[in-house]
Amino acid sequence: MTDRAYQLFEEQQQARGINLEQVKKSLKALKIETPSWGYGDSGTRFKVFQKVGVPRNPFEKFEDAAQVHALTGLCPSVAIHIPWDKVEDYSKFRSHAESLGLSIGAVNPNLFQEEDYMLGSVTNADPAIRRKATDHLLECVDIAKETGSRDLSLWFADGTNYPGQGDIRKRKAWMHEALAEMYKAMTPHMRMLIEYKCFEPAFYHTDLADWGMAYNQALKLGPQAEVLVDTGHHLQGANIEHIVAYLIDEKRLGGFHFNSRKYADDDLIVGSTNPYELFLIFYQILSAGQDADPAVRENVDNIAYMIDQSHNIEQKIPAMLRSVLNVQTQYAKALLINHAEVEEAQRNNDVLAAEDAVRRAFEFDVTPLLHAIREEQGLPLDPMKAYLSSGYPKEILARGKGGASW
């Protein structure tokens, strides 16, 4: 880092009334959970592309995740997916994670890959299949108890392709029945994060199609149930930052699955297509963090930031590094918004001044700021370059080809 570059940046922000020490404190506190499945082989609906050096088991996935955290200081926890990450001894798995400086994060059930779930899992017309699916949800609660995980992240592929294929209202009731049984089994420190998706793989109707349906289920279940927003799970043109603001105001925003979307659920590197959207999401979060209502501020403080991406053509670890660094960059820019300036323009109904006050923060080059905090944390100024020049990319080639895939 050039001291002069940061000095100029500091002078610029001080002139705007931005407290850079507070900005740096907030940046150092940012934590982003990476997904175990992002380190393994994956693919499109047409093919799984196998790469040399990909982890062969859940333990090796955590070893790769530890590289990302060591280089960025951002990613101390790793989400797991069951049964992809099923192991015989979860206490051993937890100890392995802790030895790497990591913790086991959200537990994600899998209710979409078995033959029985072709026509639905917890909303299947067959009560035996619904029972099987619910038992898997309960299994994941037990795993979370063993791993010390707080969050149970739920996404359902349940839905129908044709009118008349299923009874929509009965399926709604079955969904709630399963979630209620799971909710009852949770410990007081756990949270249920309910995800939604507008379509795919169901094309006529999806049982949890939007944030309102997820929110409704959460309200009926209780305070330990909240909504999870996946940035790729919306219809084109959806205003995600509006959804975020609404859910925070209702104290029900549990977390994010970050990825990028150009057409549908592309699962590409977050911020690669529309970084301004990511910035605006953080604008709403940071604005709410200044709210007079302590319950709103508490909701903001407990938002789980998680990556959910399928790195099909990219190298896994570099793709994850780029993902979390993109999130950090947009968060840094959002921290530079002068909220007092925005609020004054809003009071005066000055449309252009309000828009300018927000956009101007997005246009700053925050490289000097990010270099400064990495230097203070003893991290490499360029984590990607540091990884590529390390011995780890060559070391993992000994794993060979054909790691643990979906």
Secondary structure, DSSP 8 states (H G I E B T S, - for coil): --HHHHHHHHHHHHHTT--HHHHHHHHHH---BEEGGGGSBEE-SS-EE--BT--SSHHHHHHHHHHHHHHHS---EEEEEETTT--S-HHHHHHHHHHTT-EEEEEEE--SSSGGGTT-STT-SSHHHHHHHHHHHHHHHHHHHHHT--EEEE----EESSTTSS-HHHHHHHHHHHHHHHHHHS-TT-EEEEE--SSSS-SSEETT-SHHHHHHHHHHH-TTEEEEEETTSS-TT--HHHHHHHHHHTT-EEEEEE-B-SSSS--B-TTSS-HHHHHHHHHHHHHHTT-S-HHHHHHHHT-EEEE----SSS-HHHHHHHHHHHHHHHHHHHTT--HHHHHHHHHTT-HHHHHHHHHHHHTS--HHHHHHHHHHHT--SSHHHHHHTSSHHHHGGGG-B--SB-
